[in-house]
Amino acid sequence: MDDDKRLSYFFLGLGIGVAAGILFAPKSGEETRQLLKSKADDSLDQIKRRTDEGREFVTRRAGEFKDSAADLVDRSKDVIAQKKEHLSAAVEAGKQAYREATAGESLG
């Protein structure tokens, strides 16, 4: 959001500067047109630079997000595997306890 304000202020300043330049510049029409073209080209270059910076930022953040999502999936798989092992051990313990309980009743 701060960058949006800066860009808006840049264009506002650019417009005011161009208007003041046209009104107060003692240059011919051709010189003024060349000046305006030069300023417009400079502005276009800055916009392209900012766009490239934004694209790089989004690409970098997307890569970071992808990496952290992959890490989260891996950790989740590990936790599920551990819980599965604990559940299997508990089931086996329950089966063993049942066998022991039923074997004790048959003998008695």
VOZA-107506 format. One record per residue: residue in one letter; residue number from 1; y, z negated, x negated of N, C-alpha, C, O in turn. Coordinates in steps of 0.1 Angstrom, whole numbers, padded with zeros to 4 digits. Atoms other than C-alpha are relative to their C-alpha. Layout:
N
<site a, NUM, <Y, Z, X>, <Y, Z, X>, <Y, Z, X>, <Y, Z, X>>
...
This chain:
108
<site m, 1, <-0012, 0000, -0008>, <0000, 0000, 0000>, <0012, 0000, -0009>, <0022, 0007, -0005>>
<site d, 2, <-0011, 0001, 0009>, <0023, -0008, -0029>, <0003, 0014, -0006>, <0014, 0018, -0008>>
<site d, 3, <-0002, -0014, 0005>, <0017, 0027, -0043>, <0006, 0009, 0010>, <0014, 0018, 0007>>
<site d, 4, <-0006, -0009, -0011>, <0025, 0043, -0009>, <0015, -0003, 0000>, <0023, 0007, 0002>>
<site k, 5, <-0014, 0003, 0000>, <0059, 0025, -0010>, <0007, 0007, -0012>, <0018, 0012, -0010>>
<site r, 6, <-0006, -0005, 0012>, <0066, 0036, -0045>, <0001, 0015, 0001>, <0011, 0021, -0002>>
<site l, 7, <0000, -0014, -0002>, <0057, 0072, -0036>, <0011, 0004, 0010>, <0018, 0014, 0008>>
<site s, 8, <-0010, -0003, -0010>, <0080, 0071, -0006>, <0014, -0002, -0006>, <0023, 0006, -0004>>
<site y, 9, <-0013, 0003, 0006>, <0109, 0056, -0026>, <0002, 0011, -0011>, <0014, 0016, -0012>>
<site f, 10, <-0002, -0011, 0010>, <0103, 0083, -0053>, <0005, 0012, 0007>, <0015, 0018, 0003>>
<site f, 11, <-0005, -0012, -0007>, <0107, 0111, -0027>, <0014, -0002, 0006>, <0022, 0007, 0006>>
<site l, 12, <-0013, 0003, -0005>, <0137, 0094, -0012>, <0010, 0001, -0011>, <0021, 0008, -0009>>
<site g, 13, <-0009, -0001, 0012>, <0153, 0091, -0046>, <0002, 0014, -0004>, <0012, 0019, -0008>>
<site l, 14, <0000, -0014, 0004>, <0144, 0127, -0054>, <0009, 0008, 0010>, <0017, 0016, 0005>>
<site g, 15, <-0008, -0007, -0010>, <0160, 0139, -0022>, <0015, -0003, -0001>, <0023, 0006, -0001>>
<site i, 16, <-0014, 0004, 0002>, <0192, 0119, -0027>, <0005, 0006, -0013>, <0017, 0011, -0013>>
<site g, 17, <-0004, -0006, 0012>, <0193, 0131, -0063>, <0003, 0015, 0001>, <0013, 0020, -0005>>
<site v, 18, <-0002, -0014, -0001>, <0189, 0167, -0054>, <0013, 0003, 0009>, <0021, 0012, 0005>>
<site a, 19, <-0012, -0002, -0009>, <0215, 0164, -0026>, <0013, -0002, -0008>, <0023, 0005, -0008>>
<site a, 20, <-0012, 0004, 0008>, <0240, 0147, -0050>, <0002, 0011, -0010>, <0014, 0015, -0013>>
<site g, 21, <-0001, -0010, 0010>, <0233, 0173, -0076>, <0006, 0013, 0005>, <0014, 0019, -0002>>
<site i, 22, <-0006, -0012, -0006>, <0240, 0202, -0053>, <0014, -0002, 0003>, <0022, 0007, 0001>>
<site l, 23, <-0014, 0003, -0005>, <0272, 0186, -0040>, <0009, -0001, -0012>, <0021, 0004, -0012>>
<site f, 24, <-0010, 0003, 0011>, <0287, 0176, -0074>, <-0003, 0008, -0013>, <0005, 0007, -0022>>
<site a, 25, <0003, -0008, 0012>, <0271, 0200, -0099>, <0010, 0012, -0001>, <0011, 0020, 0008>>
<site p, 26, <-0009, -0012, 0001>, <0296, 0226, -0113>, <-0009, 0011, -0006>, <-0005, 0017, -0016>>
<site k, 27, <0009, -0010, 0005>, <0268, 0251, -0117>, <0000, 0012, 0010>, <0003, 0010, 0022>>
<site s, 28, <0001, -0012, -0009>, <0263, 0286, -0103>, <-0012, -0001, 0009>, <-0020, -0010, 0007>>
<site g, 29, <0011, 0000, -0009>, <0239, 0293, -0075>, <-0013, 0002, -0007>, <-0023, -0004, -0004>>
<site e, 30, <0013, -0003, 0008>, <0213, 0307, -0099>, <-0004, -0012, -0008>, <-0016, -0016, -0008>>
<site e, 31, <0003, 0012, 0008>, <0215, 0277, -0122>, <-0005, -0011, 0009>, <-0014, -0019, 0006>>
<site t, 32, <0004, 0010, -0009>, <0213, 0254, -0092>, <-0014, 0002, 0006>, <-0023, -0007, 0007>>
<site r, 33, <0014, -0003, -0004>, <0182, 0272, -0079>, <-0010, -0002, -0010>, <-0021, -0007, -0007>>
<site q, 34, <0009, 0003, 0011>, <0166, 0270, -0113>, <-0002, -0015, -0001>, <-0014, -0020, -0003>>
<site l, 35, <0001, 0014, 0001>, <0173, 0233, -0114>, <-0009, -0006, 0012>, <-0017, -0014, 0009>>
<site l, 36, <0008, 0004, -0011>, <0159, 0228, -0079>, <-0015, 0003, -0002>, <-0024, -0005, 0001>>
<site k, 37, <0014, -0005, 0002>, <0128, 0248, -0088>, <-0007, -0009, -0011>, <-0018, -0013, -0010>>
<site s, 38, <0005, 0009, 0011>, <0124, 0227, -0120>, <-0004, -0014, 0006>, <-0014, -0019, 0002>>
<site k, 39, <0002, 0014, -0005>, <0127, 0194, -0101>, <-0012, 0001, 0010>, <-0020, -0009, 0010>>
<site a, 40, <0012, -0001, -0009>, <0102, 0206, -0074>, <-0013, 0002, -0008>, <-0023, -0004, -0004>>
<site d, 41, <0011, -0001, 0008>, <0078, 0216, -0101>, <-0004, -0013, -0006>, <-0016, -0017, -0007>>
<site d, 42, <0003, 0013, 0005>, <0081, 0182, -0117>, <-0006, -0009, 0010>, <-0015, -0017, 0007>>
<site s, 43, <0005, 0009, -0011>, <0075, 0165, -0084>, <-0014, 0004, 0003>, <-0023, -0004, 0006>>
<site l, 44, <0013, -0005, -0003>, <0045, 0187, -0078>, <-0010, -0005, -0011>, <-0021, -0009, -0008>>
<site d, 45, <0008, 0005, 0011>, <0031, 0178, -0112>, <-0003, -0015, 0002>, <-0014, -0020, -0001>>
<site q, 46, <0002, 0014, -0002>, <0036, 0141, -0105>, <-0010, -0003, 0012>, <-0019, -0011, 0011>>
<site i, 47, <0010, 0002, -0012>, <0018, 0144, -0071>, <-0014, 0004, -0004>, <-0023, -0003, -0001>>
<site k, 48, <0013, -0004, 0005>, <-0011, 0162, -0088>, <-0006, -0011, -0009>, <-0017, -0014, -0008>>
<site r, 49, <0005, 0011, 0009>, <-0013, 0134, -0114>, <-0005, -0012, 0008>, <-0015, -0017, 0006>>
<site r, 50, <0004, 0012, -0009>, <-0013, 0107, -0087>, <-0013, 0003, 0007>, <-0021, -0006, 0009>>
<site t, 51, <0012, -0004, -0007>, <-0039, 0126, -0068>, <-0012, -0001, -0009>, <-0023, -0006, -0005>>
<site d, 52, <0011, 0001, 0009>, <-0061, 0129, -0098>, <-0004, -0015, -0003>, <-0015, -0018, -0004>>
<site e, 53, <0003, 0014, 0003>, <-0057, 0092, -0106>, <-0007, -0007, 0012>, <-0016, -0014, 0010>>
<site g, 54, <0006, 0006, -0012>, <-0066, 0083, -0070>, <-0015, 0005, 0001>, <-0023, -0003, 0004>>
<site r, 55, <0014, -0005, -0001>, <-0097, 0105, -0071>, <-0009, -0007, -0011>, <-0020, -0011, -0008>>
<site e, 56, <0008, 0007, 0010>, <-0108, 0089, -0104>, <-0003, -0014, 0004>, <-0014, -0019, 0002>>
<site f, 57, <0002, 0013, -0004>, <-0103, 0055, -0090>, <-0011, -0001, 0011>, <-0019, -0010, 0010>>
<site v, 58, <0010, 0000, -0010>, <-0123, 0063, -0059>, <-0014, 0003, -0005>, <-0024, -0004, -0001>>
<site t, 59, <0013, -0003, 0007>, <-0151, 0078, -0080>, <-0005, -0012, -0007>, <-0017, -0015, -0006>>
<site r, 60, <0004, 0012, 0008>, <-0152, 0048, -0103>, <-0005, -0011, 0009>, <-0015, -0017, 0007>>
<site r, 61, <0003, 0011, -0009>, <-0152, 0023, -0074>, <-0013, 0004, 0008>, <-0021, -0005, 0010>>
<site a, 62, <0012, -0004, -0007>, <-0179, 0043, -0056>, <-0012, -0002, -0009>, <-0023, -0007, -0004>>
<site g, 63, <0011, 0002, 0009>, <-0201, 0042, -0087>, <-0003, -0015, -0002>, <-0015, -0019, -0002>>
<site e, 64, <0001, 0015, 0001>, <-0195, 0004, -0090>, <-0007, -0005, 0013>, <-0016, -0014, 0012>>
<site f, 65, <0006, 0004, -0013>, <-0204, 0000, -0053>, <-0015, 0004, 0000>, <-0023, -0004, 0004>>
<site k, 66, <0014, -0005, 0000>, <-0236, 0020, -0057>, <-0008, -0009, -0010>, <-0020, -0012, -0006>>
<site d, 67, <0007, 0008, 0010>, <-0246, 0000, -0088>, <-0003, -0014, 0006>, <-0014, -0020, 0005>>
<site s, 68, <0002, 0014, -0005>, <-0241, -0034, -0070>, <-0009, 0001, 0012>, <-0016, -0009, 0015>>
<site a, 69, <0009, -0001, -0011>, <-0259, -0021, -0039>, <-0014, 0001, -0005>, <-0023, -0005, 0001>>
<site a, 70, <0014, -0001, 0005>, <-0289, -0011, -0060>, <-0004, -0013, -0006>, <-0016, -0017, -0004>>
<site d, 71, <0003, 0013, 0005>, <-0288, -0045, -0077>, <-0004, -0009, 0012>, <-0014, -0017, 0011>>
<site l, 72, <0003, 0008, -0011>, <-0288, -0062, -0043>, <-0013, 0004, 0006>, <-0021, -0005, 0010>>
<site v, 73, <0013, -0004, -0005>, <-0317, -0041, -0031>, <-0012, -0005, -0009>, <-0022, -0010, -0004>>
<site d, 74, <0010, 0005, 0009>, <-0337, -0050, -0062>, <-0002, -0015, 0001>, <-0014, -0019, 0001>>
<site r, 75, <0001, 0015, -0002>, <-0330, -0087, -0058>, <-0007, -0003, 0013>, <-0015, -0012, 0014>>
<site s, 76, <0007, 0002, -0013>, <-0340, -0085, -0022>, <-0015, 0003, 0000>, <-0023, -0005, 0006>>
<site k, 77, <0015, -0004, 0002>, <-0373, -0068, -0031>, <-0007, -0012, -0007>, <-0018, -0015, -0003>>
<site d, 78, <0006, 0011, 0008>, <-0380, -0096, -0056>, <-0001, -0012, 0009>, <-0012, -0019, 0009>>
<site v, 79, <0001, 0011, -0009>, <-0372, -0123, -0030>, <-0011, 0002, 0010>, <-0019, -0007, 0013>>
<site i, 80, <0010, -0003, -0010>, <-0394, -0106, -0004>, <-0014, -0002, -0007>, <-0023, -0007, 0000>>
<site a, 81, <0013, 0001, 0007>, <-0423, -0104, -0030>, <-0003, -0014, -0002>, <-0015, -0018, 0000>>
<site q, 82, <0002, 0014, 0002>, <-0419, -0141, -0038>, <-0004, -0007, 0013>, <-0014, -0014, 0014>>
<site k, 83, <0003, 0006, -0013>, <-0419, -0151, -0001>, <-0014, 0005, 0005>, <-0021, -0003, 0011>>
<site k, 84, <0014, -0005, -0004>, <-0450, -0129, 0005>, <-0011, -0007, -0008>, <-0021, -0011, -0002>>
<site e, 85, <0010, 0007, 0008>, <-0468, -0146, -0024>, <-0001, -0014, 0006>, <-0013, -0020, 0006>>
<site h, 86, <0001, 0013, -0005>, <-0459, -0180, -0010>, <-0007, -0001, 0014>, <-0015, -0010, 0016>>
<site l, 87, <0006, -0001, -0013>, <-0470, -0170, 0025>, <-0015, 0002, -0002>, <-0023, -0005, 0005>>
<site s, 88, <0014, -0002, 0003>, <-0503, -0157, 0011>, <-0007, -0013, -0005>, <-0018, -0016, -0001>>
<site a, 89, <0005, 0013, 0005>, <-0508, -0190, -0008>, <-0002, -0010, 0011>, <-0012, -0017, 0012>>
<site a, 90, <0001, 0010, -0011>, <-0501, -0210, 0023>, <-0011, 0003, 0010>, <-0018, -0005, 0014>>
<site v, 91, <0011, -0004, -0009>, <-0525, -0190, 0044>, <-0013, -0003, -0006>, <-0022, -0008, 0000>>
<site e, 92, <0012, 0004, 0007>, <-0552, -0194, 0018>, <-0003, -0015, 0000>, <-0014, -0019, 0001>>
<site a, 93, <0001, 0014, 0000>, <-0545, -0231, 0016>, <-0005, -0005, 0014>, <-0013, -0014, 0015>>
<site g, 94, <0004, 0003, -0014>, <-0548, -0233, 0054>, <-0014, 0004, 0003>, <-0022, -0004, 0009>>
<site k, 95, <0014, -0004, -0002>, <-0581, -0214, 0054>, <-0009, -0010, -0007>, <-0020, -0014, -0002>>
<site q, 96, <0009, 0010, 0008>, <-0595, -0237, 0027>, <0000, -0013, 0007>, <-0011, -0019, 0007>>
<site a, 97, <0000, 0013, -0007>, <-0584, -0268, 0046>, <-0009, 0001, 0012>, <-0016, -0008, 0016>>
<site y, 98, <0008, -0002, -0012>, <-0600, -0254, 0078>, <-0015, 0000, -0004>, <-0023, -0006, 0003>>
<site r, 99, <0014, -0001, 0004>, <-0633, -0246, 0059>, <-0005, -0014, -0004>, <-0016, -0018, 0000>>
<site e, 100, <0004, 0013, 0004>, <-0633, -0281, 0044>, <-0001, -0009, 0012>, <-0011, -0017, 0013>>
<site a, 101, <0001, 0008, -0012>, <-0626, -0297, 0078>, <-0012, 0004, 0008>, <-0019, -0005, 0014>>
<site t, 102, <0012, -0004, -0008>, <-0653, -0277, 0096>, <-0013, -0003, -0007>, <-0023, -0006, -0001>>
<site a, 103, <0012, 0003, 0007>, <-0678, -0282, 0068>, <-0003, -0015, 0001>, <-0014, -0019, 0001>>
<site g, 104, <0002, 0015, -0001>, <-0672, -0320, 0070>, <-0005, -0004, 0014>, <-0013, -0014, 0015>>
<site e, 105, <0004, 0003, -0014>, <-0678, -0320, 0108>, <-0015, 0004, 0001>, <-0022, -0002, 0008>>
<site s, 106, <0014, -0005, -0001>, <-0711, -0300, 0104>, <-0009, -0010, -0007>, <-0020, -0012, -0003>>
<site l, 107, <0008, 0009, 0007>, <-0724, -0325, 0079>, <-0001, -0013, 0007>, <-0011, -0020, 0006>>
<site g, 108, <-0001, 0013, -0006>, <-0715, -0355, 0099>, <-0006, -0002, 0012>, <-0006, -0013, 0018>>
